Amino acid sequence: MGNTAPDRPAGHRDRRVPAPQQAHLGNYTASVAISRHSPVAAITAPRGKCVVLLDYRSAEPLRIVLLADPGGVLVGADGSFVVSSGAGLFRIEASGAGPQLLVQHALHWDNHLSRA
């Protein structure tokens, strides 16, 4: 953990998600979002049916949020994460409870999100 490659910018360090959290990812991730508001990153894992939140400075896991079919993720204006899934659009907070349903449609969401 924490290797520095010669072709990377000064101060850059690779981070590896710890093995127990990697197992939850199901060998596949759809999207990653990094907060400007806090040192938290969200990784969506549709095969693992979860979103992994971790401290991006240390790769220390903060929590695993169970959610069916998570795809896209972006950082909300309040610092929470907005995650798309086949079941709708959800808000996930780094220190909060389970995912909060924001919008549910008959449509299914893709794994690409952008702020409009």
C-alpha positions, 0 to 999 in steps of 0.5 A: 500500500502506498507505492509511488511511481516515478511517472506520477506527480510529486506527492502522489501515492497509490492507495489500495482498498483493504482486502475485506472491503475489496471482497465486497466490490465483487471484482468490479466497480462502476464509478468513483466520486471524491468529495471536496468537502471532506476526505471521503471517496465513494466507490459503487459496486453493482456486483457487490450490491454496495457503495464503499465509503473510504478516507481517500488519504489513507484508504481506511474504510469508513462504511459499506452501504448496501444498495442493489445495483448502484452505478453512478455517483457524484458529490452533492452540494451538501457533501453527501453522495448521490448514487444512481441505481436500478431502483432510483436515485439515493443520497448516502452520507458518510456518517449517516444511516442507510441510503435515502431514496430521492427519486424513483422512476419507471426508468432505469438509471445508467452509471453516468451522473453529472450535475446539470 
